[in-house]
Amino acid sequence: MKDNEQERPDVRSRSKAKAIIVLLSVALVAAAAVWGCSPQASTDEPKSTDTKTESASGAKADDSAVDELAAYSGFPTEGRFVDGVASLPDFYKNAEKNEANAKAEAPRRYTDRNGFTVQPVPSDPVSWNNTYLNADARGCTSCHTLENALMSLPTYHRLIFFGYPTEQSYQNCIACHSDSYSGIKLADIIHTTHFGSQMFADDNGDCQSCHYINPDTGTFDRWDEVKYNLYKGITDVTADDLEADITYDQTTITPAENRIFKTVKDEPSEWLTDDSKVDQSIFDNWVISIDGDCENPAEMTLPEMVEQFGTVKQVMKMDCTINGVGQATIMQSEVEGIPLSAIIDFAKPKAGANTVSPIGSDGYDYAQMSIDWLLENDAIIVTKMDGEMLPNTQGYPCMIWVNKTSGGNFTKRISNLTFMTKAEEDLDNQLYIGQFTDDKTGEIYSKPNSGILNYPTGVVLSGDEAKTVHLEGFADAWDEPIKKIEYSFDHGATWTVLDTPDNNADNWTYWRMDFTPPAAGAYLLDIRTTSITPEGADRVCQYNTQFMFTVE
């Protein structure tokens, strides 16, 4: 590990000394105000007989508390400042000062859980980013991972683990914690848990740990949404000067080790999490009840259903309904299973029945979809993935997959297929297709979406990986085809366009870029994605995906 590399814990430690100095200065200023050192102070403050001397303003000052920083400056502490300028060349050294600060405040590095060296903050010649922005101590992942934070909550919270080696951040929380979904405000949870946390207090946490106070508007912006526009030390490359080769396809399959994982609602003792131990008897004896508003209810084991209805195989994507901007809660696989169309034909829905609710053995019943939607989008009860039995972590022994639909509708461990009759206005109120909004803006949050999948943001690359930086990522908009993906290496001033004609919304758009950096340093890739709405209009994500990396 290099000299300035460290593990993630206690990443605020270097900022503590600065915080102590700031607190001391604030305390001294407050003390000065109390004792009448300020020119605005009242002149009828109590007088002391020992260390007080009369200032030019006529107020009394305590020599020991006039200016705590005087000892740090190196400048003469007596007389007028202007009378001491002759001493400046002897101690005030520009280059030495900058170099010393850059070394003392160099951005931290750590090795993440996937083995990558990560430097979240770019280097700059004077370490502006850490000295004046305190950047290493700001943002959700500056002191903990999101996964560890969720597992440490005092109550149960379902967990999502990325398979792709990217870093999960607060962006994966926005959609779920919105008025358009759960209604449980993220701000309420974040503010109360942090300000009630001794760990946060011990690390000198405050409002600016998570926010940026915008000097133009006075609003508390989310730090992670504005930081790249504040950092110094990022090298810009215009579209005209960009050396990059970009391609895409819609057929790429997610390797088994990169599949996402999400917990079910059962007690953990009931979870199947070891994919090396698949119990065949669970599949052989698993019963699904076909019930509700249908003429031909039945209970059948999975082997009986395979024999009765046959199986189909198709390449399908799973894009989680809460997949945040630039996040990796997505995958694509070749899945095999029982076509739901055959089950619907067998069940014979009653007159007016228009919905099927796939219910999980854990009681999950938030995936009601119209029969028309299920038929139009080739819904299947999946029992195999990439030619193997469905893994435990993916819902063994069975789960439902539906084209153009989010993972929120992909119920695991199905125990019931219940036919329902719903009012027209409620027909698809549990159909999740990325429609959730950001309460901050009122706009649909992450539709369309894009992200990098082969590196975590902030990755440090060297050797051959730095000569030609190979990036892989996705673009997706659930039920909407992708029209184009745009890339910028100069903070959005100029863009390189990748058109994606005849795009199929059934599958993700998987792109690859080989970028030749002109020199060592930090680079920022902005990605802007456009999809086509059912009405034929362009939809552009309200936030660009931003990915920073350093080459050396």
Residue pairs with C-beta under 8 A, 6 or more apart in sequence:
1 111
2 109
2 117
4 106
4 107
4 108
4 109
5 108
5 109
5 110
5 111
5 117
6 108
6 109
6 110
7 110
7 111
8 110
8 112
8 141
8 143
8 144
8 145
9 143
10 143
10 203
11 108
11 110
11 136
11 137
11 142
11 143
12 136
12 137
12 142
12 143
12 203
12 204
12 205
14 105
14 108
14 130
14 136
14 137
15 130
15 134
15 136
15 137
15 204
16 203
16 204
18 134
19 204
24 68
25 68
25 69
28 65
28 68
31 62
31 65
32 38
32 61
32 62
32 65
32 66
33 41
35 41
35 45
35 60
35 61
35 62
35 65
36 42
36 43
36 45
36 59
36 60
36 61
37 55
37 59
37 60
37 61
37 62
37 65
37 66
38 59
39 57
39 59
41 59
43 58
43 59
45 59
45 60
47 60
48 60
48 62
51 62
51 63
51 64
52 60
52 61
52 62
53 60
53 61
53 63
54 60
54 61
55 61
70 77
71 77
74 91
74 92
75 81
75 84
75 87
75 88
75 91
75 92
76 84
76 87
98 125
98 126
101 126
101 127
101 131
102 123
102 124
102 125
102 126
102 127
104 127
105 127
105 130
105 131
106 123
106 127
106 130
107 119
107 120
107 121
107 122
107 123
107 127
107 129
107 130
107 135
107 136
108 119
108 120
108 121
108 136
109 117
109 118
109 119
109 460
110 117
110 118
111 117
111 118
112 118
112 165
112 167
112 456
113 145
114 165
114 456
116 165
116 455
116 456
116 459
116 460
117 459
117 460
118 167
118 456
118 458
118 459
118 460
119 458
119 460
119 550
120 135
120 136
120 139
120 141
120 142
120 457
120 458
120 548
121 129
121 130
121 135
121 136
121 231
121 458
122 129
122 231
122 232
122 233
122 234
122 521
122 522
122 548
122 550
123 233
123 521
123 522
123 550
124 231
124 232
124 233
125 233
128 232
128 233
129 135
129 136
129 230
129 231
129 232
129 233
130 136
133 227
133 230
133 231
134 208
135 227
135 230
135 231
136 142
137 143
137 203
137 204
137 209
138 208
138 209
138 210
138 223
138 227
139 169
139 209
139 210
139 223
139 224
139 227
140 146
140 169
140 170
140 210
140 224
141 167
141 169
142 209
143 199
143 203
145 167
145 168
146 168
146 169
146 170
146 172
146 173
147 159
147 161
147 168
150 157
150 159
151 157
151 159
153 193
158 262
158 263
158 265
159 261
159 262
159 263
160 168
160 172
160 260
160 261
160 262
160 320
160 329
161 260
161 261
161 262
162 168
162 260
162 327
162 328
162 329
163 254
163 257
163 258
163 259
163 260
163 261
163 328
163 331
164 258
164 328
164 453
164 454
165 258
165 454
165 455
165 456
166 327
166 328
166 451
166 452
166 453
166 455
166 456
166 457
167 456
167 457
167 458
168 327
168 328
169 224
169 324
169 327
170 186
170 222
170 224
170 324
171 224
171 324
171 325
171 326
171 327
171 446
172 322
172 323
172 324
172 327
172 329
173 186
173 322
173 324
174 186
174 322
174 324
174 325
174 438
174 445
174 446
175 181
175 321
175 322
175 323
175 324
175 436
175 438
175 445
175 446
176 182
176 322
176 436
177 184
177 185
177 186
177 189
178 436
178 437
178 438
178 439
178 445
179 437
179 439
180 435
180 436
180 437
181 322
181 436
185 439
190 210
194 200
194 205
194 209
194 210
197 205
200 209
207 213
207 220
208 223
209 223
210 222
210 223
211 220
211 221
211 222
211 223
212 220
212 221
212 222
212 223
212 226
212 227
212 230
213 219
213 220
213 221
214 220
214 221
214 226
222 440
225 543
228 234
228 491
228 524
228 546
228 548
229 491
231 522
233 521
233 522
234 491
234 521
234 522
234 523
234 524
234 548
235 517
235 518
235 519
235 521
235 522
235 523
236 489
236 490
236 491
236 493
237 489
237 490
237 517
237 518
237 523
238 489
238 490
238 493
238 494
239 488
239 489
239 490
239 494
239 495
239 496
240 494
241 518
242 489
242 496
242 515
243 515
243 516
243 518
244 487
244 496
244 513
244 514
244 515
244 516
245 513
245 514
246 487
246 496
246 498
246 511
246 512
246 513
246 514
247 511
247 512
248 485
248 498
248 500
248 509
248 510
248 511
248 512
249 510
250 503
250 504
250 507
250 508
250 509
250 510
251 315
251 507
251 510
252 332
252 508
252 510
253 315
253 332
253 333
253 334
253 386
254 331
254 332
254 333
256 386
256 391
258 331
258 453
259 331
259 333
259 391
259 393
259 394
260 318
260 320
260 328
260 329
260 330
260 331
260 407
261 393
261 394
262 320
262 407
263 271
264 270
264 271
264 360
264 362
264 364
264 395
264 412
264 413
265 360
265 362
265 363
265 364
266 361
266 362
270 362
272 392
272 393
272 396
273 392
273 393
274 392
275 391
275 392
275 393
277 392
278 389
278 391
278 392
278 396
282 396
282 397
283 302
283 303
283 383
283 389
283 396
283 397
284 301
284 302
284 303
285 301
286 301
286 302
286 397
286 398
287 299
287 300
287 301
287 415
288 299
288 300
288 301
288 302
288 305
288 381
288 398
288 414
288 415
288 416
288 417
289 297
289 298
289 299
289 415
289 416
289 417
289 418
290 296
290 297
290 298
290 299
290 300
290 343
290 346
290 347
290 416
290 417
290 419
291 297
291 416
291 417
291 418
291 419
292 353
292 357
292 418
292 419
292 420
293 349
293 350
293 352
293 353
293 419
293 420
293 421
294 347
294 348
294 349
294 350
294 353
294 419
295 347
295 348
295 349
295 350
296 346
296 347
296 348
297 347
298 346
298 347
300 308
302 383
302 397
302 398
305 338
305 343
305 381
306 338
306 383
308 342
308 346
309 338
309 339
309 342
309 343
309 346
310 338
310 339
310 342
311 336
311 337
311 338
311 339
311 383
312 336
312 337
312 338
312 339
312 378
312 380
313 334
313 335
313 336
314 334
314 335
314 378
314 380
315 332
315 333
315 334
315 335
315 507
316 332
316 333
316 335
316 378
316 401
316 403
316 506
316 507
317 330
317 331
317 332
317 476
317 506
317 507
317 508
318 330
318 331
318 332
318 333
318 401
318 407
318 410
319 329
319 330
319 406
319 407
319 434
319 449
319 476
319 478
319 508
320 329
320 330
320 406
320 407
320 408
321 406
321 407
321 408
321 409
321 432
321 433
321 434
321 436
322 329
322 408
322 436
323 329
323 330
323 406
323 407
323 434
323 446
323 449
324 445
324 446
324 449
325 445
325 446
325 449
325 451
325 541
325 543
325 545
326 449
326 450
326 451
326 452
326 457
326 527
326 545
326 546
326 547
327 446
327 449
327 451
328 451
328 453
329 407
330 451
330 474
330 476
330 508
332 507
332 508
332 510
333 385
333 386
334 385
334 386
334 387
335 380
335 382
335 384
335 385
335 401
336 380
336 382
336 383
336 384
336 385
336 387
337 380
337 381
337 382
337 383
337 384
337 398
337 401
338 380
338 381
338 383
339 378
339 379
339 380
340 356
340 374
340 375
340 379
340 380
340 381
340 400
340 417
341 374
341 375
341 378
341 379
343 381
343 417
344 356
344 371
344 374
344 375
347 417
347 419
349 371
349 419
350 419
350 421
352 421
353 371
353 419
353 420
353 421
354 370
354 371
354 372
354 420
354 421
354 422
354 427
355 368
355 369
355 370
355 371
355 419
355 420
355 421
355 422
355 427
356 368
356 369
356 371
356 374
356 417
356 418
356 419
356 420
357 365
357 367
357 368
357 416
357 417
357 418
357 420
358 367
358 400
358 409
358 411
358 414
358 416
358 417
359 365
359 411
359 414
359 415
359 416
359 417
359 418
360 411
360 412
360 413
360 414
360 415
361 413
361 414
361 415
362 412
362 413
364 411
364 412
366 408
366 430
367 400
367 408
367 409
367 410
367 411
367 430
368 420
368 422
368 429
368 430
368 431
369 379
369 402
369 405
369 409
369 428
369 430
369 431
370 427
370 428
370 431
373 402
373 405
373 428
373 431
374 402
377 402
377 403
377 404
377 405
377 506
378 402
378 403
378 506
379 400
379 401
379 402
379 403
380 400
380 401
381 398
381 399
381 400
381 414
382 390
382 395
382 398
382 399
382 400
382 401
383 389
383 390
383 397
383 398
384 390
385 391
385 394
389 396
389 397
390 396
390 397
390 398
390 399
394 412
395 410
395 411
395 412
395 413
396 413
397 413
398 413
398 414
399 410
399 411
399 412
399 413
399 414
400 409
400 410
400 411
400 414
401 410
402 409
402 410
403 505
403 506
404 433
404 478
404 479
404 505
404 506
405 431
405 432
405 433
405 478
405 479
406 432
406 433
406 434
406 478
408 432
409 430
409 431
409 432
433 478
433 479
434 444
434 446
434 447
434 449
434 477
434 478
434 479
435 444
435 447
436 444
436 445
437 443
437 444
437 445
438 444
438 445
438 542
441 542
443 542
444 539
444 542
445 542
446 541
446 543
447 477
447 478
447 480
447 531
447 539
447 541
448 475
448 476
448 477
448 480
448 482
448 529
448 530
448 531
448 539
448 540
448 541
449 474
449 475
449 476
449 477
449 529
449 541
449 545
450 473
450 474
450 475
450 476
450 485
450 527
450 529
450 541
450 545
451 473
451 474
451 527
451 545
451 547
452 471
452 472
452 473
452 525
452 545
452 547
453 472
453 473
453 474
454 470
454 471
454 472
454 473
455 461
455 471
455 547
455 549
457 546
457 547
457 548
457 549
458 548
458 549
458 550
459 549
459 550
460 549
460 550
460 551
460 552
461 469
461 549
461 550
461 551
461 552
462 551
462 552
466 517
466 520
466 551
466 552
467 516
468 514
468 515
468 516
469 513
469 514
469 515
469 516
469 517
469 523
469 549
469 551
470 512
470 513
470 514
470 515
471 512
471 513
471 514
471 515
471 525
471 547
472 510
472 511
472 512
472 513
473 510
473 511
473 513
473 527
474 508
474 509
474 510
474 511
475 482
475 485
475 500
475 508
475 509
475 511
475 527
475 529
476 482
476 508
476 509
477 505
477 529
477 531
477 539
478 505
479 505
479 534
480 505
480 531
480 532
480 533
480 534
480 539
481 500
481 503
481 504
481 505
481 531
481 532
482 500
482 503
482 505
482 509
482 529
482 530
482 531
482 532
483 499
483 500
483 503
483 530
483 531
483 532
483 538
484 497
484 498
484 499
484 500
484 529
484 530
485 497
485 498
485 500
485 509
485 511
485 527
485 528
485 529
485 530
486 495
486 496
486 497
486 498
486 527
486 528
486 529
486 530
487 495
487 496
487 498
487 513
487 525
487 526
487 527
488 494
488 495
488 496
488 525
488 526
488 527
488 528
488 544
489 515
489 523
489 524
489 525
489 526
491 524
491 526
492 526
492 528
492 544
495 528
498 511
500 509
503 509
515 523
517 523
517 551
520 551
520 552
521 550
521 551
522 548
522 549
522 550
523 548
523 549
523 550
523 551
524 546
524 547
524 548
525 546
525 547
525 548
525 549
526 544
526 545
526 546
527 544
527 545
527 546
527 547
528 540
528 541
528 544
528 545
529 540
529 541
529 545
530 538
530 539
530 540
531 538
531 539
532 538
532 539
533 539
